[in-house]
């Protein structure tokens, strides 16, 4: 299918979805269960596994992983659920290809190390699967992102990145406020991944978090693979938690787009200091030079005039915060101090309101309807919505809430920031993965209370 026809068809389908009443949305649903396969059932994959097992409309057909410890945990979760044990594929790093040969899947969920996302997405699409959900990010190089977009277009398939922060309750309430014009015209936005990951990047090879300073072959879980990226790469390696919600606020790829990007990286001290403090100056890892700057700052210019500031800050001591700021001509929200100020509407002039009263008042329809179903779901309930959206899209044969263009645009910030830093902090052009169709595509994300 030609690229412009694919874009037109998916855009029209998504636009129609936003205006159809709820009864029409379910008209195409059947009692037949959605057949899902999972690639990766590590700690993150097990979060998705539990959500899939909770659903009566899903049949877990197959799972794949190379780690026997993680497979054992996954099987225990499945047994506890009372559901049928899926077919298990393991034994070598490419056993997922054997899983795809079964060709009995409606969708695939990928929760593996970053470097496997692109080949697994492409392999799934080549196998004829029309719905693929991948954990963030979807590629390492800029070429990876183009490859995923072109493959989705070629196969007329849907690739959804499982960016759960778009569904965080306060984030969605602010989205509701933005759409109702409370902040006026949006001018500037901030966000990022500001999270002390030192005890994620290092462990003792047994415990998932902390208790050692090993990584790579001697590390367990994320320390086994994620830390290597901090050794060899310098850029915003994890931009999507911050930029995903921001993109929804200003309709990126749906009437707006990113135009250019510029990144700066601080010196690197945090990971080395952690190793010395926890393992001593003579530990072999204390000799490693980590390339990743402790704080990476990225500025983005949008075609409609908004500016965005993103920060990646994972190597230093700090409480978790994504640092959201949404600022417009009539007021702003800042999540760090949990405050909102709306000109002429706040309790006192030029003084912050506590955000809670505003967020409660403008609670998004999705949360109003489904909040009870989020009980026990990971990350404060966010994980429920991201998986719910993926499964409901398969059932209804509609585009996913976040599409392949969103996935590529948000995820591509990583290689672009690396390029900017490598070039001496030069501003680099941001590619348009939609091929110009951003001008005609209407906003569709969470326009109602369905999914």
C-alpha positions in Angstrom: 0.0 0.0 0.0 1.3 3.4 -0.9 2.4 5.5 2.1 0.0 8.4 1.6 -2.9 6.0 1.2 -2.0 4.2 4.5 -1.7 7.5 6.3 -5.0 8.6 5.0 -6.8 5.4 5.8 -5.5 5.2 9.4 -6.1 8.8 10.0 -9.7 8.6 8.8 -10.3 5.5 10.9 -8.9 7.1 14.0 -10.9 10.3 13.4 -14.2 8.4 13.0 -13.4 6.5 16.2 -13.3 9.8 18.1 -16.9 10.8 17.2 -18.7 7.5 17.2 -21.0 6.9 20.2 -20.1 4.1 22.6 -22.8 1.7 21.4 -21.4 1.8 17.9 -17.9 1.2 19.1 -18.8 -2.2 20.5 -20.9 -3.2 17.5 -18.0 -5.1 16.0 -17.1 -6.9 19.2 -17.5 -10.7 19.4 -17.1 -13.3 22.2 -14.0 -14.6 20.5 -11.0 -14.0 22.6 -8.0 -12.0 21.4 -5.0 -14.3 21.0 -1.8 -12.8 22.4 1.8 -13.8 22.4 4.4 -12.3 24.6 8.1 -11.7 23.9 9.9 -11.1 27.2 8.5 -12.0 30.6 11.0 -10.4 32.8 10.0 -8.1 35.6 8.4 -5.5 33.3 6.9 -8.2 31.1 5.3 -9.8 34.1 3.4 -6.6 34.8 1.8 -6.9 31.4 1.4 -10.6 31.8 -0.7 -10.1 35.0 -2.9 -7.5 33.2 -3.5 -9.8 30.2 -4.4 -12.7 32.6 -7.0 -10.5 34.3 -9.0 -10.1 31.1 -11.7 -12.5 30.1 -11.4 -11.3 26.5 -7.7 -12.4 26.1 -6.2 -15.8 25.5 -2.5 -16.0 26.2 -1.3 -18.3 23.5 2.5 -18.2 23.9 5.3 -16.6 25.8 9.0 -16.4 25.0 12.1 -15.7 27.1 15.7 -16.9 27.4 15.9 -16.5 31.2 14.8 -19.6 33.0 14.4 -17.7 36.3 12.0 -15.3 34.7 10.1 -18.0 32.9 9.6 -19.8 36.2 8.2 -16.7 37.8 5.9 -16.1 34.8 4.6 -19.7 34.9 3.8 -19.3 38.6 1.8 -16.2 37.8 -0.1 -18.0 35.1 -0.8 -21.0 37.3 -2.0 -18.8 40.1 -4.4 -17.1 37.7 -6.1 -20.4 36.8 -5.7 -19.8 33.1 -4.4 -22.3 30.7 -0.6 -22.5 30.4 0.5 -21.0 27.1 3.1 -22.6 24.8 6.6 -21.6 25.9 9.4 -20.8 23.6 13.0 -20.6 24.9 16.4 -22.0 24.4 18.1 -19.4 22.3 17.9 -15.6 21.6 15.9 -16.2 18.5 13.2 -18.5 19.8 10.7 -15.7 19.4 10.9 -16.4 15.6 9.6 -19.9 16.2 6.8 -18.4 18.2 5.8 -16.3 15.2 5.8 -19.2 12.9 2.7 -20.5 14.6 0.7 -17.7 13.0 -2.2 -18.0 15.5 -1.8 -14.6 17.1 -3.9 -11.5 16.9 -1.3 -9.4 18.6 2.2 -9.4 20.2 3.4 -7.7 23.3 7.2 -7.0 23.4 8.9 -6.4 26.8 12.6 -7.2 26.1 15.8 -5.2 26.2 15.8 -2.1 24.0 18.0 -3.5 21.2 15.6 -6.3 20.5 12.5 -4.1 20.0 13.1 -3.2 16.4 13.9 -6.7 15.1 11.0 -8.2 17.1 8.6 -5.5 15.7 9.7 -6.1 12.2 9.6 -9.9 12.6 6.1 -9.7 13.9 4.9 -7.5 11.1 6.6 -9.8 8.5 4.8 -12.7 10.1 1.5 -11.0 9.3 0.5 -9.8 12.7 -1.4 -6.6 12.5 -1.1 -5.4 16.1 2.2 -5.1 17.8 2.7 -3.4 21.2 6.3 -2.6 22.2 7.7 -1.4 25.5 9.7 1.9 25.1 11.8 2.6 23.1 11.3 1.2 19.6 14.8 1.6 18.2 18.4 2.6 18.9 19.4 4.5 15.7 17.3 6.9 13.6 17.3 4.4 10.8 15.7 1.9 13.2 12.7 4.3 13.6 12.3 4.8 9.9 12.4 1.0 9.4 9.6 0.4 11.9 7.4 3.2 10.3 7.9 1.9 6.8 7.2 -1.7 7.9 4.0 -0.7 9.6 2.9 1.1 6.4 3.9 -1.7 4.1 1.9 -4.2 6.1 -1.0 -1.9 6.9 -0.4 -2.8 10.5 -0.5 -1.0 13.9 2.5 -0.5 16.1 1.8 0.9 19.6 4.5 1.9 22.0 3.4 1.1 25.6 4.0 4.6 26.9 2.0 4.4 30.1 2.6 7.9 31.5 0.2 9.3 28.9 -2.4 7.7 31.1 -1.3 9.0 34.5 -4.3 10.4 36.3 -3.0 13.9 36.9 -1.5 14.0 33.4 -4.9 13.1 31.9 -6.8 15.6 34.1 -4.4 18.3 32.8 -5.0 17.1 29.2 -8.7 17.6 29.9 -8.0 21.1 31.2 -5.8 21.9 28.1 -8.6 20.8 25.8 -11.1 22.9 27.6 -8.9 26.0 27.3 -8.1 26.5 31.0 -4.5 27.3 30.3 -5.2 29.4 27.2 -2.9 29.0 24.3 0.0 26.6 25.2 3.4 28.3 25.1 6.0 26.1 26.8 6.2 22.6 28.2 8.7 20.6 30.3 9.1 17.0 31.3 11.6 14.3 31.6 12.9 11.1 33.2 14.2 12.2 36.5 14.7 9.0 38.5 17.6 7.6 40.5 18.4 4.4 38.6 21.8 3.6 40.2 20.3 0.6 42.0 18.6 -0.5 38.8 21.8 -0.2 36.7 23.8 -2.2 39.3 23.1 -5.2 41.5 24.7 -8.3 42.8 23.5 -10.6 40.0 20.8 -12.1 42.2 18.6 -9.2 43.4 16.9 -7.0 40.9 17.6 -3.8 42.6 20.8 -2.8 44.4 22.9 -4.9 46.7 26.0 -4.7 44.5 27.8 -2.9 41.7 27.7 -5.5 39.0 26.3 -5.1 35.5 26.5 -6.8 32.1 27.2 -10.5 32.2 27.4 -10.4 36.0 24.2 -8.4 36.5 20.6 -9.5 36.8 17.4 -8.1 35.1 18.0 -4.5 33.8 21.5 -4.4 35.1 22.2 -7.2 32.7 21.6 -5.0 29.6 20.5 -1.5 30.4 23.8 -0.2 32.0 25.8 -0.9 28.8 23.9 2.0 27.2 25.3 4.3 29.9 28.8 3.1 29.1 28.7 3.7 25.3 26.0 6.3 24.7 25.5 10.0 25.6 22.1 11.5 25.0 18.5 11.4 26.3 18.2 7.6 26.4 14.7 7.5 27.8 12.6 10.5 26.5 9.1 9.0 26.1 7.8 9.3 29.7 8.2 13.1 29.5 7.5 13.8 25.9 4.5 11.4 25.4 2.1 13.4 27.6 3.6 16.7 26.2 2.9 15.6 22.6 -0.7 14.9 23.5 -1.1 18.4 25.0 0.0 20.2 21.8 -1.2 17.6 19.2 2.1 16.5 17.8 1.6 14.6 14.6 -2.0 15.8 14.7 -1.8 19.4 13.5 1.6 20.1 15.0 5.1 18.6 14.8 8.6 18.9 16.2 10.8 21.0 14.0 14.3 20.9 15.6 16.2 19.7 18.6 19.3 20.6 20.6 20.9 18.7 23.5 23.5 19.3 26.1 25.1 16.7 28.5 26.7 17.4 31.8 29.9 15.6 33.0 29.5 12.0 34.2 30.2 11.4 37.9 27.2 9.6 39.4 27.7 6.0 38.3 31.4 6.0 39.0 30.9 7.5 42.5 28.2 4.9 43.2 30.5 2.1 42.3 33.3 3.5 44.5 31.0 4.1 47.4 29.3 0.7 47.3 32.1 -1.5 45.9 35.4 0.3 46.7 38.0 2.0 44.6 39.6 -1.3 43.6 36.4 -2.8 42.1 37.0 -3.5 38.4 33.9 -1.4 37.4 35.4 1.6 39.1 37.8 1.9 36.1 35.0 2.2 33.6 34.4 5.6 31.9 30.7 6.1 31.6 29.9 8.1 28.5 26.3 9.1 29.6 26.2 12.6 31.1 24.5 12.7 34.5 22.0 15.3 33.3 21.1 15.6 29.7 19.0 18.6 28.7 17.1 18.7 25.4 15.2 21.7 23.8 12.7 21.1 21.1 11.1 23.7 18.8 7.6 23.0 17.4 6.1 24.2 14.1 3.3 26.0 16.0 5.7 27.9 18.1 5.8 26.0 21.4 9.1 25.2 23.1 9.8 22.0 25.1 12.5 21.3 27.6 13.3 17.6 28.4 15.7 16.3 31.0 17.2 12.9 31.5 18.6 12.5 35.0 19.1 9.0 36.2 22.6 8.8 37.7 22.4 11.1 40.7 20.5 10.9 44.0 17.0 12.4 43.6 13.5 11.5 44.4 11.4 10.4 41.4 9.9 13.2 39.4 9.0 13.6 35.8 9.1 17.4 36.2 6.0 18.3 34.1 5.2 21.9 33.4 2.4 23.0 31.1 2.3 26.8 30.6 -0.1 28.8 28.6 -1.3 32.4 28.2 -3.8 31.9 31.0 -1.9 29.8 33.6 0.2 26.8 34.3 0.6 23.4 36.0 3.7 22.2 37.7 3.8 18.7 39.0 6.9 19.0 41.2 5.2 21.4 43.6 1.7 19.9 42.8 0.4 23.4 42.0 -1.8 25.1 39.4 -2.3 28.8 38.8 -5.1 30.0 36.5 -5.3 33.8 35.9 -8.5 35.3 37.2 -9.7 31.9 38.4 -7.3 30.9 41.1 -8.2 31.6 44.7 -5.7 34.4 45.1 -3.9 36.6 42.5 -0.4 35.5 41.7 -0.5 32.7 44.2 -0.4 28.9 43.6 -3.5 26.8 44.2 -3.0 23.2 45.4 -3.4 21.2 42.2 -5.7 18.5 43.7 -9.0 20.5 43.6 -8.4 21.3 39.9 -7.4 17.8 39.1 -10.4 16.3 40.8 -12.7 18.7 39.1 -11.3 17.9 35.6 -10.7 14.2 36.2 -10.5 12.6 32.7 -13.6 10.6 31.6 -11.3 7.5 31.2 -10.4 7.6 34.8 -13.9 8.3 36.0 -15.2 5.2 34.2 -12.4 2.7 34.7 -10.7 3.7 38.0 -12.0 0.6 39.8 -10.6 -1.6 37.1 -7.1 -0.1 37.7 -6.9 -1.6 41.2 -3.7 -3.6 41.4 -2.4 -2.5 38.0 1.2 -1.3 37.9 2.4 2.3 38.1 -0.6 3.5 40.0 -3.1 2.1 37.5 -1.5 3.6 34.4 -0.6 0.1 33.1 -4.2 -0.9 33.0 -5.1 1.8 30.4 -2.2 1.2 28.1 -2.9 -2.5 27.8 -6.7 -1.9 27.7 -6.2 0.4 24.7 -4.1 -2.1 22.9 -6.6 -5.0 23.4 -9.7 -3.0 22.7 -8.1 -1.8 19.4 -7.6 -5.4 18.3 -11.1 -6.4 19.2 -12.6 -3.5 17.3 -10.1 -3.6 14.4 -9.3 0.1 14.9 -6.1 2.1 15.1 -4.3 1.9 18.5 -4.6 5.0 20.8 -0.9 5.8 20.1 0.3 4.9 16.7 3.5 4.1 14.9 4.1 7.8 14.1 3.8 8.7 17.8 6.1 5.8 18.7 8.8 6.9 16.2 8.6 10.6 16.9 8.9 10.2 20.7 11.5 7.5 20.6 13.7 9.1 18.0 14.6 11.9 20.4 17.3 9.5 21.7 19.4 9.2 18.6 18.8 12.8 17.7 20.0 14.0 21.1 23.1 11.8 20.7 23.8 13.4 17.3 23.3 16.9 18.7 25.7 16.3 21.6 28.3 14.6 19.3 28.2 17.6 16.9 29.0 20.0 19.8 25.4 20.7 20.8 24.3 21.7 17.3 20.6 22.1 16.5 19.5 19.2 14.3 16.4 18.9 12.2 13.6 16.6 13.4 12.3 14.2 10.8 8.7 14.1 9.9 7.7 10.4 10.1 4.2 11.2 8.8 5.4 12.5 5.5 3.5 15.7 5.8 0.2 14.2 6.9 0.6 15.8 10.4 -1.1 18.8 8.9 -4.3 16.9 8.2 -4.5 14.3 11.0 -7.0 15.3 13.8 -6.3 14.6 17.5 -7.7 11.2 18.5 -6.0 10.2 21.8 -8.5 9.6 24.7 -11.3 11.8 23.3 -13.9 9.9 25.3 -14.2 7.3 28.0 -13.8 4.1 25.9 -10.0 3.6 25.7 
